[in-house]
Amino acid sequence: MPSSTNPIILPKKNRTVVTVVDSRLNSTNWKLYIKYINPMMENTGKVLIDSLLFKKFNNEEILLKTNKNLIYESNDNGGNVSISNITFSTDKGLFLKPSKDLLENEDYSTLIIWSIEA
């Protein structure tokens, strides 16, 4: 069942938590990025172009591509070890926004890359 019908956006069942441990002595802000390697594909090679959406905490929506997108920026930890649990609730984070009709009983997949840069 879609959570939105115009455009169609499929809901998430669970929240997504990204945990980052920063133990650098000379810390600076770090940035969390997301991208994918290939478009969503099913087993016989059918491709869903522009079908992955990321909704940031400020409700900005980003259509994911193979280039990285900034989705979160930390605060300086003052040189202390810090653990950050970045929690994307069921209405934030990564969503499937099909660019065309999905085929019934087909599995689509891609590889999502989360990266951190300081």
C-alpha angles and dihedrals in degrees: 000000000000119000088210128025101192097070101009109241121176115221128237121239096207140030119254119232122193113191119201123185112200112192099157115137093216099039128186131178113291128208129218117216134184133199139145132237101220134005117268108285135181126217097272092049102262107151132213106209119203093002103132118086129185119201112201126211090264089054093251108149120217123192103220122233136166091279116083121260124204109237104162140015124199132218123246110271094209093239093300123123107261134185116207120194106194105196121196108193122215090275095050134055131032120006137171112241105177114218089202138009115303117234113245116249093009126126118222121195146174137164116258116205120204113190137180126210128184 
